[in-house]
Amino acid sequence: MQSGMIFGIFWCISFLLLVSNNPALRVFASPLILATPFVGFILAHKFKRDVRNDGDVSYFRAFHFCILLYLYATAILAIVAYFYFRFFDHGEFVQRNLEVLALPETKALFENARMEENGITMSDLEAAIKSINPITVTASIINVNVLLSIPMALITAFIAMTKRTKKEIL
């Protein structure tokens, strides 16, 4: 749980930088997001070091640690994201998305994708974006993080597992 809290705080910092009004702070969000797997690897390695004295860490035990690491972090991030969008955002997230829709490049992509042929208009997208509420954004964050947590835990578990050498067995 402690590692999940540390990881969750890391995710919260990168999230808050990403949604910041200051463009200079938003620049730091991308490197932090890209560093996420490496922080998970570091925490998994720390787990391996701490538990090694108790014996082997099987792949299943390492996977269990890693999945809980990511899920605890997801819970912390979801709470922070909900409170941010509920009390501090004041519609800026929706406004930024509407500004992106108004860009000529976005309109060109929309026309090239032939969305209107499929019954989706630009006004439908604008209405959908305007209807986004804090719980919807938080649910999306949880969904994405849970879906990404499983493959990340499968990979990270290899770092957290240990094998006994022949010398240690004798």
Sequence and secondary structure as in RCSB ss.txt:
>XXXX:A:sequence
MQSGMIFGIFWCISFLLLVSNNPALRVFASPLILATPFVGFILAHKFKRDVRNDGDVSYFRAFHFCILLYLYATA
ILAIVAYFYFRFFDHGEFVQRNLEVLALPETKALFENARMEENGITMSDLEAAIKSINPITVTASIINVNVLLSI
PMALITAFIAMTKRTKKEIL
>XXXX:A:secstr
 HHHHHHHHHHHHHHHHHT S HHHHHHHHHHHHHHHHHHHHHHHHHHHHHGGGS   HHHHHHHHHHHHHHHHH
HHHHHHHHIIIII TTHHHHHHHHHHHSHHHHHHHHHTTTGGGT  HHHHHHHHHT  HHHHHHHHHHHHHHHHH
HHHHHHHHHH     HHHH 
